[in-house]
Amino acid sequence: MKPAVVGWTAATGLAAVGLIAAACAPKQELGDPLNGLSREELARFAAGREEFEKVFIPGTGLGPLFNANSCAECHEDPLALGTGDEVEVHVAAFDPATRACDPLVDRGGPVIQQVATPALKAALGIDGEPIPVAATARAGRTTPDIFGFGLLDAVPDAAIEALADPDDRNGDGVSGRPNHFFDGRLGRFGRKALVPTLREFNAGAFVIEQGITNPEAPTEESIGGSPIPEGVDPVAEPEITAEAVSLANDFVRFSAAPAPRPLRQVECQQCHVPALKTGENPVKALRNRTVYAYTDLLLHDMGPELADICLGEASPSEFRTEPLMGLRLATSFLHDGRAKTLEEAIRLHGGEASSSRMRFEALSAKERESLLQFLRSL
């Protein structure tokens, strides 16, 4: 999260106009579907909630290594799609000399599954997956809310690329750049902005987080690179259907973003861009919509104190600008939850955010509290 600055600009004014327009739309509560969905899309949203909240057991495919037994176990507070209190372990190997990043996929990375099913524990005597010896760093990852992420999925690549300034040509000290997936596509999901689409992110989460294989992610995770012993995983792959994945994805994709709040005289302008706009989309409710997400979906260098793992083109100190929509739901802050208050999170920012942090520190107590109150309202 980049600290905001106090002020009022044309960009803020335009966002405020959008907020006025949003206020005229039918009021939506947290967890509601997007306005404008068709009857069929609403039905898929409802059915997708059941898939998202479905609890798996070993007899229905859970594990044999996993972090949670349902999507909603992590995304649970105050309701499905919300935040969670889990802190995952991620690993990678980074070579500073060559800038090469190895996500250690062949040795169980980048996500370490922390729980083993009883059958796997009996077979190997382990409670979870071991940390690869080759890992040069490990990282903690908290669970953010994912309300409205279908809108982020619908933002055109060109809109994100237009915000990039990798060489800081405008001289503002901020040089965001996109990450790219291993096949070259623009990334946007995950703390390092590696995964290009919401569907891929969700399909991958089924197997990475729950050990639930599916047609889009058909292979069980290894055990630190070693194969799974015979007899500990009784359900044949794929363990759920493509339609189950599609329904769960539609529940996330068709969820409404947390209602935007009045901007007053505070803005998040350089990295936490107040508003993004979606493009053409086969789903009318996602087409040409403004989403007040407060992010540019780009990578920014946050300084050595926050650095952990590399991923894709992201160096250990680079992180995607965290969307601030739904920030009021969070109880801990930053990518690993180390900050327990918003003010602590701002004061921990370094790298490209150093100047913004210093501007925050230079504010009067009253001005700082006004800014924090605004952030708590998002």
N, C-alpha and C positions, 0 to 999 in steps of 0.2 A: 504494500500500500504506500503510495506517495503522499506526503503531506500536502494539504491544500494551502492556498494563499488567500488573503483577504482582498476583496476588490469587486468591481463590477465592470464587465467588459461587454462588447457586442455579442460575443459568444454566449455569455451568461444570459444576456437579455433575450437572445433567440431561444435558449433553452427554457427560459421562464415563459415565453409565449407558448412553447410546446406544452409546458406544464398546465397552463390555463386551458389549453385545448383538451389535455388529458382529463382535467377535472370535469369537463362537460360530458365525458363518456360515462356509461353505466358504472357505478361504483363496484369495485371488485375486492373481495377479501383475500387474505393470504391463503394460497392453496386452490383458488378458483381457476378454471380454465380461461384461456384467452377469450376476449370478446370477439365475436364474428366467426366462430367455428361452425361448420355445418353439423347437421344432426349426426351424420356418420362419424365425423371427427370427435364430437362430444362423446359418442359411444365408445370410441377407441380410447379416449382419455380416461373414461371410467373403467374400462376393462384393463387398461394399462396400469392403473393404480393397483389393481389386484396382483398383477405380475410384479410390480415394484415392491409390494408389501409381502409377497409370498415368502414363507419361511421354509428353507430347505433343510433336510436331514441327510445323513449318509445314504439312506435308502432311496432318496430322490436325486442324488448327485452331489451333495455337499462334499467339498474337499477332494482328495484327502488332506490337502493343505488349504487353509482359508483364513480370512480376517473377519468375516461376518457371515451370518446365515441368511441374510436378506439385504436388498438394497436399502430398505427402510431402517435396518438396524443402525446404519451409520448416519443416513440422512433422516433424522427423526424429530428434531426439536425446532419449532413447537409441533410440527406434524411432518408427514412424509414430504420429502424434498428439502427439508430444513437442515440445520447444522447437526453435528454429532460431537461426542466427547472423546472419540477414538483418536489416537495419534499413531499413524502408520510409520513403518520403517522403509526407507528407500535407499538404494546403494548405486554406486557407479565407480568407474575407474577413470581418472583424468590424468593425461600426460601434459604438464604445463609447457614442456619444450615444443611439442608438436601440436598442441591444442586438440589432440585426439580424445574423443569421449567414447568409452565403452560402457553401455548400459548393463553389461554382464548378463544378458538374456540366457546365454548358454550355461550360466552357473546360478540360475534362479532369480536374477535381477530383472528389472530394477526394483520391483516391489517385493518385499519379503513377507511371506505369509506367516503369521505369528501363532496360528493354532493348527493342531493336527487332530484328525478324527481318532476315535478310540482304536480302530483297526490299524491305522498307521502307527500310532503310538505303541501298540502291542508288537507290531512287526519290527520297528526300528528303535523303539525306546526314546523317541523325540517328542517334544511338546510343540515344536514349530520348526520352521525352516532355518537352517544355519546361515549366518552371515558369510558370504564368500570371502575367502582369504585375499582374493585379488582386489577387493574393494578399497579404494583410496579414501573414500568418504561415505558416511551414512547421513541420512536426513530424516527429520520428523516431518510428517504431513498431517495437518488437521483436516477435518471434514467441513467444507464450506456448504452453505445452502446453494441449491441449483434451480431455484425458482426463475422462470423466464429465460432459461438457457436456450430454448428454441429460437428466441429472437437473436441471441448472439450467433447461433448457428447460421442464421439467415442473413447476416451482414456480409456483403460481397467482399471477396478478397481484396479487390481494388480499393475499397474504402479503408481497409486496415493498412494496406501498403502506402496509401496516400498520407497517412499520419507518421510514417517512418522518417527518421532523420539520422541515419547511422553515423554520419560524419559531423553532426551538429553544425550544419551550414548556417543556421539562424543564430548561432552563438548563445543560446539560452542555457547551455550546460546540460541539456537533456538530449540524448541520442538514441531513442528507441529504435529497435530493429526487429523484424519478424523472425520467428523460428520456423524451421521447415521439417516436415516428416522425412523419414528415411528415403522416400521415393521422390522427394523434391516439392511436394505440395505444401502450401502454407498451413502452419499449425495455429491453433487458437485455444485449445482446451488443455487443462492441466496447469499446474503452477509454473511450468516451464514452457507453456504454450506449444507443446509438441504435436498433439493429435488434431488432425484437420477437421473432423466432423463429429457432431454429437453422437451419431449412430455408432461410429467406430469406438468412441470413448465408452459408451454404455455397453456395447457388445464385449469389449475388452474387460470392462469392470466385472462382468459376470464370472469370467474365468479367473481373473487376477485376484478378485476380492473374495469370491465364494467357491472357486473351483468348479464352476458350472460351465461346461463346454457347450458350444452352440455352433451352428453352421458358419458363422463369421469368425469365431475363435475356437476352432475344433480340437485343439491340443491341450491336454492337461499341463499345468506347470510342473517342471521337474523339481526334484528335491536337492537343491544346491547343485544342479546339473546332473544328478543321478536319476535313473528311471524310477518310476513308482513300482514298488514290489507287487507281484501278482497277488490278487485276491483282496486287496484293501480298497478297491474302488469298484463296487458291484454294478454300477450303472453304465451301460454302453454309451460311447460318444456318438453323436452329440447328445448331451443330457437334457437340453430343452430345444424347442423348435425355433426356426427363424421367425415365425409369427409371434412367439412369446417375446423374443427380443424386440420385434417391431412394436408391439403393444407397450412394453416398458419404455421404449424410446419415445413413443407418442405421448405417454403420460408426462415425461419431462419436457418434450418439445412443445406441447400444447398448454403448458402451465403459464399462467400470467406472471409477469414480473411484479415484485413488490411495488405498491403504489408510490409514484414519485412524490417527494415532499417539496414545499416551497423553498426556493433557493435563498431568499433574503438577500444578504450582501456577501455571500460566501461562494466560492467556486473552487473546483478542482480542475485546473485548466491544462497543465502541461502533459501529465501522464493519465490522470483520471479525467479523461475527456467526458464532459457531462452527458452527451448524447451521441449515439450512433444510429444509423438508419439502415434498415434491411432493404433488400432489393426485390426484384421480381421473384415470385415464389408460387409454386402450384397450390399452396395453402393460402387462401385469401386472408386469413387472420394473421399470417406472417408476412404479407406482401406490403412493401413500402411503409413499414411501421417505424416509428421512432422509439428507441429503447434508452431509458435513462440509466445506463449501466455504470457510468463513471469509470471507464477504462478505455485504453487504446488497443488492448489485446497484443501489445508488443513487449519485447524483452527490454529490461533496463538494468544497468549495473547498480546493485544496491550496496556495494562496498564489501570489504573482506570480512567484516564482523558477522554478516548475515550469510556468507557463502557456505554452501554445503556440496551438493552433487552437481555434475554436469548432466545434460540430457539433450540429445540431438546437437544443434548448433549452440545451445545455451551453455555458457561457461558456469562454473560453480557460483559465481556472484551475480549472475543474471537471472531475473525472475520476470514473469509476465505481470503487468499491472493488474492487481486484483480488482475485479468488479466490486464496486461499493454498494450496488443495489442489494438491499437486504442486510446491510451492515448492522442494523439495529438488532438483528437476531444473534449476532456473534457474542460469545462470552470470553473468548481469547482471540489474540490477533497475531498477525504475521503468519507466514507459511507453516511454521512449526508450533504456533501457539505460545511462544515464549513470552509475549507481551500480554499482560493481564488487563491493561487499560489502553484506551486509544491514545492517550498522551504518551504512555510508555512506548507504544508502537511508533509514533512519530519521532520520538527522541532516539530511537534505535536505527533510524534510517541513515544510510551513508551513501557513498558513491554519488550518482547523479542527483540524489535527493538531498545532498548535504546543504545546498543553498536554501532549499525550501524548509529544511529543518531549522536552519539558523533564523530564517524569517519568522517561523513559528515561535522560536525561543525569544525573539525580539519583541513580540507582541506584549501588550499589557495583559495583566491577569484577566481583565474583563473581556478583551478581544480573544484571548485563547479560549476562554469558556464559551464564548459565542460560537467559535469555530467548532469546538467539541460538541456542543449542543446540536449544531447542524449535522455533523457526522452521525451522531446518535439517532437522528431522525430518519436517516436514509433506509 
